[in-house]
């Protein structure tokens, strides 16, 4: 087991980190307050309508498409997928660039969110400061920075999420905005962080990858298939993270639906020999 590693130095100013931390704190505190004071049926209907698209925006769009090019699509549907991401205040360019750096330096000093930098860095810290400059992040995704609409989202990543908050506010009032939009966005922060942290510390391994990635059944259930993380690190370009029939991967089902509808094509899947691989012995 590798020892705890020192993290890279900060690249953002202290005030910028405080600002981002305050936004994340407010995003959590508003729905928590509404949950305590009471919610309405409309609040939960908004949550049920919006959260699935937010979750797809993170797992299918940000991760499997923008970061790993697991399938191809048209330019117009690419922007639709980017808007799914933006519903959680996500930025396809920033996420994809940071995630590609994670795969380049997995569980080493330059990994933006390895558990070897400590729980805080892995769970929240990389959201405040990835320890990479914007130029370094953008350099990882030249296939994305060539699109003006994606660069606009990169510069204005809060705008679509705030617009969605305004729509929810008109429909359900303050509590509708809190539960319908902010609760889902807050949950997804923890779902993503659970993969970053727990799936590099706890679970089983099928492949002897040069990192600490594991397959974690519980995380996979909670994060719709993203917890088959050792599989993912063995074959990152795959649209399917659950290689075996019993490895439930709901995000892959969404990808199959998009493919059946003709919205995406050239879906990359794991080779049969990887799907037949056995788990490594424990201990």
Secondary structure, DSSP 8 states (H G I E B T S, - for coil): -----------S-HHHHHHHHHHHHHHHHHHHHHHHH---HHHHHHHHHHHHHHHHIIIIIIIIIIIT--SEE-HHHHHHHHHHHHTTT--HHHHHHHHHHHHHTTTSTT-TT-GGG-HHIIIIIHHH--SS-HHHHHHT-HHHHT-HHHHHHHHTTTHHHHHHHHHHHHHHHHHHHIIIIIIHHHHHHHHHHHHHHHTTTSSB-SS--SS---B-HHHHHHTTTTTBHHHHHHSTT-S----STTS--HHHHHHHHHHHTTSEE------HHHHT-------
